Amino acid sequence: MIGYDSAFIGTTLSLPSFEKEFKFAELSKSKLALVEANIVSVYQAGAFFGALFAYVFNHFLGRKKSLIVFSLVFILGAGLTLGATGARGLGLIYAGRVLGGVGVGGASMCTPIYISEIAPPAVRGRLVGIYELGWQIGGLVGFWINYGLSEHHPSNHSQWLIPFAVQLIPAGLLVIGSLWIRESPRWLLSKGRREEALRNLCWIRNLDAQDLYIIEEVSFIDAALEEQRSSIGLGFWKPFRAVGRSRKILWRFMLGGLLFMWQNGSGINAINYYSPTVFKSIGIRGTNTSFFTTGLFGVVKTVFTLVWLFCLIDNFGRRNLLMIGGFGGSICMWIIGAYIYKSNPAAHADDPNAKLSSGGIAAVFFFYLWTFFYTPTWNGTPWVLNAEMFDSSTRSLGQASASANNWFWNFIISRFTPQMFNTMGRSGCGVYFFFASMMVVSIVFVYLLVPETKGVPLEFMDRLFEIKPVQKAHGTVMAEVRAEEESFRHDAEGAGLTVEKSKAAEYVEDVEKH
């Protein structure tokens, strides 16, 4: 749902049928840039507020019901866009994009936090990464759909309407899927619904209530909740007070938000939302050629998302991936910008006989090489970090803040990218230099400030962020985790611990009945 919406809009705005119906040819260059920016960016504005609203819904309704609510909001928004015509103007598209953004923003907050709360630490990164994989598969469809339509569908009203209508498919699937999932045991325990929490945890883990793994996991959650009760409490406003009182917690919120600033500063969403503009700046001509090149970009992203998911995120670690991606991606952006500055493709934009030079082909190669560096590093890793870096007392608020930050920086990029290409250097070369510079600075940011979270249980995140320098934090915490787990198991086995002796004793019989 999120991936498709992020990908299809840029090429849809470039469909001749859409341009004709809404009279884009009659607009000046600056006015056209403003209209396109508004169509794209109102979605991000809605998503920003949706992510914030999601904190309220998550606190009172839980993860499952919140996902259903925001999916229905998205469906309403997508339905509104289908009523737009040239005679009615763009009003329904604006309104539908705002509501669709609210739905997507809320879902983008609920999904990672739900996955992180039910995932075992050893594969948490990979499971949160499946969320990112879904994003990329949706994006792949969004990048290719308009190429197919431009090749095989008449240039009429229904041609541009189809991409808007396809939004309803992933949203409907999300609603149906949400009906089948189990509520987060961590959220249920925080609400005192212990019997239901234990049933859900046993179902998710496919283990018996008496299994030592279940006892151990519940004891860790209980300890974290007990600490939260004694320190800040469990109320709706308590996390806000915790952030206001503690510089350490506030710092973690800032880190989470800045990760998305650097992610968007890499240029990814300028490409996602305005891919025809980006490829035109390199010198690629023709609507279908631009759409085809955009589709290949989607294929490369999806393939390397699979590499990231199955080979890198839980093996190579979060910090290393981000620094390598920043270094390699920056070099590619510098080279592309230098080519555009030297060749100035915009000067030949109106020449029907202009062809892509050998330098232009090299620039396209470095564009795909940039995708190779960016996708398995910065594309999904900030989402993984933000899903796991907050403790239980501030996790919902932290994820809402992270999602809102993502959509805020999305909005900034999507709102001003057309104007940036019009004003920043010859043929927009300054845009590439700007993104290259941001990726260089991101390396320093990650190295000095972001600790490795791979394999660290959520209940140990506070301890992880206490240790300085951050380069040593992961090794120190993992040694403490192993020592504590060994101690727990030794004590449990030595005492012949069973569920009847654990805190869950009074609920076991009820769990097994259900």
C-alpha positions as CSV (number, residue, x, y, z in Angstrom):
1,M,0.0,0.0,0.0
2,I,2.7,2.5,1.0
3,G,5.2,1.4,-1.7
4,Y,2.6,1.5,-4.5
5,D,1.4,5.0,-3.5
6,S,4.9,6.3,-3.3
7,A,5.8,5.0,-6.8
8,F,2.8,5.4,-9.1
9,I,2.1,9.1,-8.6
10,G,5.3,10.4,-10.4
11,T,4.7,8.6,-13.6
12,T,0.9,9.1,-13.5
13,L,1.5,12.9,-13.5
14,S,3.6,12.4,-16.7
15,L,0.9,10.4,-18.6
16,P,-0.2,12.4,-21.6
17,S,-3.8,11.6,-20.8
18,F,-3.5,13.1,-17.3
19,E,-1.6,16.1,-18.6
20,K,-4.3,16.6,-21.3
21,E,-7.3,16.2,-19.0
22,F,-6.0,18.8,-16.4
23,K,-4.6,21.1,-19.1
24,F,-1.0,21.0,-17.9
25,A,0.2,22.4,-21.3
26,E,-1.5,25.7,-20.5
27,L,0.5,26.2,-17.3
28,S,3.8,28.0,-17.0
29,K,6.9,26.0,-16.0
30,S,6.8,27.4,-12.5
31,K,3.1,26.9,-12.1
32,L,3.3,23.3,-13.4
33,A,6.1,22.6,-10.9
34,L,3.9,24.0,-8.1
35,V,0.8,21.9,-9.1
36,E,2.8,18.7,-9.4
37,A,4.5,19.4,-6.1
38,N,1.1,20.0,-4.4
39,I,-0.4,16.8,-5.8
40,V,2.5,14.7,-4.5
41,S,3.2,16.5,-1.2
42,V,-0.4,16.7,0.3
43,Y,-0.1,12.9,0.6
44,Q,3.0,13.3,2.8
45,A,1.4,16.1,4.8
46,G,-1.6,13.7,5.6
47,A,0.8,10.9,6.4
48,F,2.6,13.2,8.9
49,F,-0.6,13.7,10.9
50,G,-1.7,10.1,10.4
51,A,1.5,8.9,12.1
52,L,0.8,11.2,15.1
53,F,-2.9,10.2,15.3
54,A,-1.7,6.6,15.3
55,Y,-0.2,7.0,18.8
56,V,-3.6,7.8,20.2
57,F,-5.2,4.8,18.4
58,N,-2.4,2.5,19.4
59,H,-2.6,3.4,23.0
60,F,-6.4,2.9,23.4
61,L,-7.3,0.4,20.7
62,G,-4.1,-1.6,20.3
63,R,-2.1,-2.5,17.2
64,K,-4.7,-4.7,15.4
65,K,-7.7,-2.4,15.5
66,S,-5.5,0.6,14.7
67,L,-4.3,-1.0,11.5
68,I,-7.9,-1.7,10.5
69,V,-9.0,1.9,11.1
70,F,-6.2,3.4,9.1
71,S,-6.7,1.0,6.2
72,L,-10.3,2.0,6.0
73,V,-9.3,5.7,6.0
74,F,-6.9,5.0,3.1
75,I,-9.7,3.2,1.2
76,L,-11.9,6.3,1.6
77,G,-9.2,8.6,0.3
78,A,-8.4,6.3,-2.7
79,G,-12.1,6.2,-3.5
80,L,-12.3,10.0,-3.6
81,T,-9.6,10.3,-6.2
82,L,-11.6,8.2,-8.6
83,G,-14.2,11.0,-8.8
84,A,-11.8,13.5,-10.3
85,T,-12.3,14.8,-13.9
86,G,-11.0,17.7,-15.9
87,A,-14.4,19.5,-15.4
88,R,-14.2,19.1,-11.6
89,G,-10.6,19.9,-11.4
90,L,-8.0,18.5,-9.0
91,G,-9.9,19.0,-5.8
92,L,-11.0,15.4,-5.3
93,I,-7.4,14.3,-6.0
94,Y,-6.1,16.7,-3.4
95,A,-8.7,15.5,-0.8
96,G,-8.2,11.8,-1.6
97,R,-4.4,12.2,-1.4
98,V,-4.7,13.8,2.0
99,L,-6.9,11.1,3.4
100,G,-4.8,8.4,1.8
101,G,-1.8,10.0,3.4
102,V,-3.4,9.9,6.8
103,G,-4.1,6.1,6.3
104,V,-0.6,5.4,5.2
105,G,1.0,7.5,7.9
106,G,-1.0,5.6,10.6
107,A,-0.2,2.2,9.0
108,S,3.5,3.1,8.8
109,M,3.5,3.6,12.5
110,C,1.5,0.6,13.5
111,T,3.1,-2.1,11.3
112,P,6.8,-1.8,12.4
113,I,6.0,-1.6,16.1
114,Y,3.6,-4.6,15.9
115,I,6.3,-6.7,14.1
116,S,9.0,-5.6,16.5
117,E,6.9,-6.5,19.5
118,I,6.1,-10.1,18.4
119,A,9.4,-10.9,16.8
120,P,12.2,-12.9,18.5
121,P,15.3,-10.8,18.9
122,A,17.5,-13.0,16.7
123,V,15.3,-12.4,13.6
124,R,13.6,-9.1,14.5
125,G,15.5,-7.2,11.9
126,R,14.6,-9.6,9.2
127,L,10.9,-9.7,10.2
128,V,10.7,-5.9,10.3
129,G,12.5,-6.0,6.9
130,I,9.6,-8.0,5.4
131,Y,7.6,-4.8,5.9
132,E,10.2,-3.0,3.8
133,L,10.0,-5.8,1.2
134,G,6.3,-5.3,0.9
135,W,6.9,-1.6,0.4
136,Q,9.3,-2.4,-2.5
137,I,7.0,-4.9,-4.1
138,G,4.2,-2.3,-4.1
139,G,6.7,0.2,-5.5
140,L,7.7,-2.2,-8.2
141,V,4.0,-2.4,-9.3
142,G,3.7,1.4,-9.1
143,F,6.8,2.0,-11.2
144,W,5.7,-0.5,-14.0
145,I,2.0,0.1,-14.2
146,N,2.1,3.3,-16.2
147,Y,4.7,1.9,-18.6
148,G,2.2,-0.9,-19.3
149,L,-0.7,1.5,-19.7
150,S,1.2,3.9,-21.9
151,E,2.1,0.9,-24.2
152,H,-1.2,-1.0,-24.3
153,H,-4.0,1.3,-23.2
154,P,-5.6,4.2,-25.2
155,S,-4.7,7.7,-24.0
156,N,-8.0,8.6,-22.3
157,H,-9.6,9.2,-19.0
158,S,-9.5,5.6,-17.8
159,Q,-5.8,5.3,-18.6
160,W,-4.7,7.6,-15.7
161,L,-7.7,6.5,-13.5
162,I,-6.5,2.9,-13.4
163,P,-3.4,3.6,-11.4
164,F,-5.4,5.5,-8.8
165,A,-8.0,2.6,-8.6
166,V,-5.3,0.0,-8.0
167,Q,-4.6,1.6,-4.7
168,L,-7.7,-0.1,-3.4
169,I,-6.2,-3.6,-3.9
170,P,-3.4,-3.5,-1.3
171,A,-5.6,-1.5,1.1
172,G,-8.3,-4.1,0.9
173,L,-5.8,-6.9,1.5
174,L,-4.5,-5.1,4.5
175,V,-7.9,-4.9,6.1
176,I,-8.6,-8.6,5.5
177,G,-5.2,-9.6,6.8
178,S,-5.6,-7.4,9.9
179,L,-8.7,-9.4,10.8
180,W,-6.6,-12.6,11.2
181,I,-3.6,-11.4,13.2
182,R,-3.3,-11.6,17.0
183,E,-3.0,-8.5,19.2
184,S,0.5,-7.8,20.5
185,P,1.1,-9.6,23.8
186,R,3.2,-6.7,25.0
187,W,0.4,-4.3,24.5
188,L,-2.1,-6.6,26.2
189,L,0.2,-7.1,29.2
190,S,0.5,-3.3,29.5
191,K,-3.3,-3.1,29.7
192,G,-3.6,-5.9,32.3
193,R,-5.1,-8.4,29.9
194,R,-2.7,-11.1,31.0
195,E,-4.8,-14.2,30.0
196,E,-5.3,-13.0,26.5
197,A,-1.6,-11.9,26.3
198,L,-0.4,-15.4,27.2
199,R,-2.8,-17.1,24.8
200,N,-1.5,-14.9,22.0
201,L,2.1,-15.3,22.9
202,C,1.8,-19.1,22.9
203,W,0.0,-19.0,19.6
204,I,2.6,-16.7,18.0
205,R,5.5,-18.8,19.3
206,N,3.7,-22.1,18.7
207,L,4.9,-23.2,22.2
208,D,3.3,-24.6,25.3
209,A,2.4,-22.3,28.2
210,Q,4.8,-24.3,30.3
211,D,7.8,-23.9,27.9
212,L,10.7,-22.2,29.6
213,Y,11.1,-19.9,26.6
214,I,7.6,-18.5,27.2
215,I,8.2,-18.1,30.9
216,E,11.5,-16.3,30.3
217,E,10.0,-14.0,27.7
218,V,7.0,-13.1,29.9
219,S,9.4,-12.5,32.8
220,F,11.4,-10.0,30.8
221,I,8.3,-8.2,29.6
222,D,6.9,-8.1,33.2
223,A,10.2,-6.7,34.5
224,A,10.2,-4.0,31.8
225,L,6.6,-3.1,32.6
226,E,7.2,-3.1,36.3
227,E,10.1,-0.7,35.8
228,Q,7.9,1.5,33.6
229,R,5.2,1.6,36.3
230,S,7.7,2.6,39.0
231,S,9.4,5.2,36.9
232,I,6.9,7.0,34.7
233,G,3.7,5.0,34.8
234,L,1.5,3.5,32.1
235,G,-0.9,6.4,31.2
236,F,-1.5,8.1,27.9
237,W,0.5,11.2,28.8
238,K,3.3,9.4,30.8
239,P,5.6,8.9,27.8
240,F,5.4,12.7,27.0
241,R,6.4,13.5,30.5
242,A,9.2,10.9,30.3
243,V,10.6,12.6,27.2
244,G,10.3,16.0,28.7
245,R,12.1,14.9,31.9
246,S,14.9,12.8,30.5
247,R,17.5,14.1,28.1
248,K,18.5,10.5,27.3
249,I,15.0,9.6,26.0
250,L,14.8,12.9,24.2
251,W,18.1,12.2,22.5
252,R,16.9,8.9,21.3
253,F,13.8,10.5,19.8
254,M,16.1,13.0,18.0
255,L,18.3,10.2,16.7
256,G,15.3,8.3,15.3
257,G,14.0,11.4,13.5
258,L,17.4,12.4,12.1
259,L,17.9,8.9,10.6
260,F,14.9,9.7,8.4
261,M,16.4,13.2,7.6
262,W,19.5,11.5,6.3
263,Q,17.5,8.9,4.5
264,N,15.5,11.5,2.6
265,G,18.7,13.5,2.1
266,S,20.1,10.7,0.0
267,G,17.6,11.6,-2.8
268,I,15.5,8.5,-2.7
269,N,12.1,10.2,-2.5
270,A,13.0,12.8,-5.2
271,I,13.5,9.7,-7.4
272,N,10.4,7.9,-6.2
273,Y,8.0,10.8,-6.7
274,Y,9.6,12.5,-9.7
275,S,11.4,9.8,-11.5
276,P,10.6,11.2,-15.0
277,T,12.1,14.5,-14.0
278,V,15.2,12.8,-12.6
279,F,15.8,10.8,-15.8
280,K,15.1,13.8,-17.9
281,S,17.8,15.7,-16.1
282,I,20.3,13.0,-17.1
283,G,19.2,13.3,-20.7
284,I,16.7,10.5,-21.2
285,R,13.9,11.5,-23.7
286,G,10.4,10.1,-24.4
287,T,7.6,9.2,-22.0
288,N,7.8,5.4,-22.6
289,T,11.6,5.4,-22.3
290,S,11.4,7.3,-19.1
291,F,8.8,5.0,-17.7
292,F,10.8,1.9,-18.7
293,T,13.9,3.3,-17.0
294,T,11.9,4.0,-13.9
295,G,10.6,0.4,-14.0
296,L,14.1,-1.0,-14.1
297,F,14.9,1.2,-11.1
298,G,12.0,-0.5,-9.2
299,V,13.3,-4.0,-10.2
300,V,16.8,-3.2,-8.9
301,K,15.4,-1.9,-5.6
302,T,13.3,-5.0,-5.1
303,V,16.1,-7.4,-5.9
304,F,18.5,-5.7,-3.5
305,T,15.8,-5.4,-0.8
306,L,15.7,-9.2,-0.9
307,V,19.5,-9.3,-0.5
308,W,19.3,-6.9,2.5
309,L,16.5,-8.9,4.1
310,F,17.9,-12.4,3.8
311,C,21.6,-11.8,3.8
312,L,22.6,-8.5,5.5
313,I,20.3,-6.9,8.1
314,D,20.6,-9.6,10.8
315,N,24.2,-10.7,9.9
316,F,26.1,-7.5,8.9
317,G,24.5,-5.2,11.4
318,R,22.7,-1.8,11.1
319,R,25.7,0.6,11.6
320,N,28.0,-1.0,9.0
321,L,25.2,-1.0,6.4
322,L,24.4,2.6,6.9
323,M,28.0,3.8,6.6
324,I,28.8,1.7,3.6
325,G,25.6,2.9,1.8
326,G,26.4,6.5,2.6
327,F,30.0,6.2,1.2
328,G,29.1,4.4,-2.0
329,G,26.0,6.3,-2.7
330,S,27.7,9.7,-2.3
331,I,30.4,8.8,-4.8
332,C,27.7,7.9,-7.4
333,M,25.8,11.2,-6.8
334,W,29.0,13.3,-7.2
335,I,29.7,11.6,-10.6
336,I,26.2,12.0,-11.9
337,G,26.1,15.7,-10.9
338,A,29.5,16.3,-12.5
339,Y,28.3,14.8,-15.8
340,I,25.1,16.9,-15.8
341,Y,27.1,20.0,-15.0
342,K,29.5,19.4,-17.9
343,S,27.0,18.2,-20.5
344,N,24.0,20.3,-19.6
345,P,21.2,18.0,-21.0
346,A,18.5,20.6,-20.4
347,A,20.0,22.7,-23.2
348,H,19.0,20.0,-25.7
349,A,15.6,19.2,-24.2
350,D,13.7,20.5,-27.2
351,D,15.9,18.8,-29.8
352,P,14.0,15.8,-31.2
353,N,17.2,14.3,-32.6
354,A,19.1,14.5,-29.3
355,K,20.4,11.1,-28.2
356,L,21.9,9.9,-24.9
357,S,25.7,10.3,-25.2
358,S,28.2,7.8,-23.9
359,G,28.6,10.1,-20.8
360,G,24.9,9.9,-20.3
361,I,24.9,6.1,-20.5
362,A,27.7,6.2,-17.9
363,A,25.5,8.5,-15.7
364,V,22.6,6.0,-16.0
365,F,25.0,3.2,-14.9
366,F,26.1,5.2,-11.9
367,F,22.4,5.9,-11.1
368,Y,21.7,2.2,-10.9
369,L,25.0,1.7,-9.0
370,W,23.7,4.3,-6.5
371,T,20.5,2.2,-6.2
372,F,22.8,-0.8,-5.5
373,F,24.4,1.1,-2.6
374,Y,21.3,2.7,-1.2
375,T,18.7,-0.1,-1.3
376,P,20.4,-2.7,1.0
377,T,21.5,0.0,3.4
378,W,19.5,3.2,3.9
379,N,16.2,2.1,2.4
380,G,14.9,-0.1,5.2
381,T,17.5,0.1,8.0
382,P,16.1,3.3,9.6
383,W,12.8,1.6,10.0
384,V,14.3,-1.4,11.7
385,L,16.3,0.9,14.1
386,N,13.3,2.9,15.0
387,A,11.2,-0.1,15.5
388,E,13.6,-1.5,18.1
389,M,15.5,1.4,19.7
390,F,12.8,2.6,22.2
391,D,12.0,0.9,25.5
392,S,8.5,-0.3,26.4
393,S,7.6,2.9,28.2
394,T,8.1,5.1,25.1
395,R,7.9,2.6,22.2
396,S,4.5,3.7,20.8
397,L,5.3,7.4,21.1
398,G,8.8,6.8,19.7
399,Q,7.5,5.0,16.7
400,A,4.8,7.7,16.1
401,S,7.6,10.3,16.3
402,A,9.8,8.3,13.9
403,S,7.0,7.8,11.3
404,A,6.0,11.5,11.6
405,N,9.6,12.4,11.0
406,N,9.8,10.2,8.0
407,W,6.7,11.8,6.4
408,F,7.9,15.3,7.4
409,W,11.1,14.9,5.5
410,N,9.2,13.2,2.7
411,F,7.0,16.3,2.5
412,I,10.0,18.6,2.4
413,I,11.6,16.7,-0.5
414,S,8.4,16.1,-2.4
415,R,7.3,19.7,-2.1
416,F,10.5,21.3,-3.3
417,T,12.1,18.8,-5.7
418,P,10.5,20.4,-8.9
419,Q,11.7,23.8,-7.8
420,M,15.2,22.4,-6.9
421,F,15.6,21.0,-10.4
422,N,14.5,24.4,-11.9
423,T,16.9,26.5,-9.8
424,M,19.9,24.5,-8.6
425,G,22.6,24.7,-11.3
426,R,22.8,23.7,-14.9
427,S,20.1,21.1,-15.7
428,G,19.6,20.6,-11.9
429,C,23.2,19.4,-11.3
430,G,23.2,21.1,-7.9
431,V,20.4,18.7,-6.7
432,Y,22.8,15.7,-7.1
433,F,25.7,17.6,-5.3
434,F,23.3,18.4,-2.5
435,F,22.3,14.7,-2.1
436,A,25.9,13.6,-2.3
437,S,26.9,16.0,0.5
438,M,24.1,14.8,2.7
439,M,25.2,11.2,2.3
440,V,28.8,12.1,3.3
441,V,27.7,13.8,6.5
442,S,25.4,10.8,7.3
443,I,28.5,8.6,7.6
444,V,29.9,10.7,10.4
445,F,26.5,10.9,12.1
446,V,26.1,7.1,12.2
447,Y,29.7,6.4,13.3
448,L,29.6,8.8,16.2
449,L,26.0,8.6,17.4
450,V,24.2,5.4,16.4
451,P,24.8,2.1,18.4
452,E,24.4,-1.3,16.9
453,T,21.0,-2.9,17.9
454,K,21.3,-6.2,16.1
455,G,20.1,-9.1,18.4
456,V,19.6,-6.8,21.4
457,P,16.3,-7.7,23.3
458,L,13.9,-4.7,23.4
459,E,14.0,-4.7,27.2
460,F,17.8,-4.0,27.1
461,M,17.6,-0.9,24.8
462,D,17.9,1.5,27.7
463,R,21.2,-0.1,28.7
464,L,22.5,-0.1,25.1
465,F,22.1,3.7,24.8
466,E,23.7,4.4,28.1
467,I,27.1,3.0,27.0
468,K,29.7,5.3,25.5
469,P,31.4,5.3,23.1
470,V,28.6,3.8,20.9
471,Q,31.1,1.7,19.0
472,K,31.5,-0.6,22.1
473,A,27.9,-0.6,23.3
474,H,26.7,-3.6,21.3
475,G,29.5,-6.0,22.5
476,T,29.0,-4.9,26.1
477,V,25.3,-5.3,26.2
478,M,25.3,-8.7,24.4
479,A,27.7,-10.0,27.0
480,E,25.3,-8.9,29.7
481,V,22.3,-10.4,28.0
482,R,24.0,-13.8,27.7
483,A,25.1,-13.7,31.3
484,E,21.5,-12.8,32.4
485,E,19.9,-15.5,30.3
486,E,22.4,-18.2,31.5
487,S,21.7,-17.1,35.1
488,F,17.9,-17.2,34.6
489,R,18.0,-20.7,33.0
490,H,20.4,-22.0,35.6
491,D,18.1,-20.8,38.4
492,A,15.0,-22.0,36.7
493,E,16.4,-25.5,36.1
494,G,18.0,-25.7,39.5
495,A,14.7,-24.8,41.1
496,G,12.7,-27.1,38.9
497,L,10.7,-24.1,37.8
498,T,7.4,-24.7,36.2
499,V,4.7,-22.3,35.2
500,E,2.9,-23.0,38.5
501,K,5.8,-21.4,40.3
502,S,6.0,-18.5,37.8
503,K,4.1,-15.3,37.7
504,A,1.9,-16.9,35.1
505,A,0.7,-19.7,37.3
506,E,-2.9,-18.5,37.9
507,Y,-3.5,-18.2,34.2
508,V,-2.1,-21.4,32.7
509,E,-5.2,-23.4,33.2
510,D,-7.3,-20.8,31.4
511,V,-4.7,-20.4,28.6
512,E,-4.9,-24.2,27.9
513,K,-8.7,-24.3,27.9
514,H,-8.7,-21.7,25.1
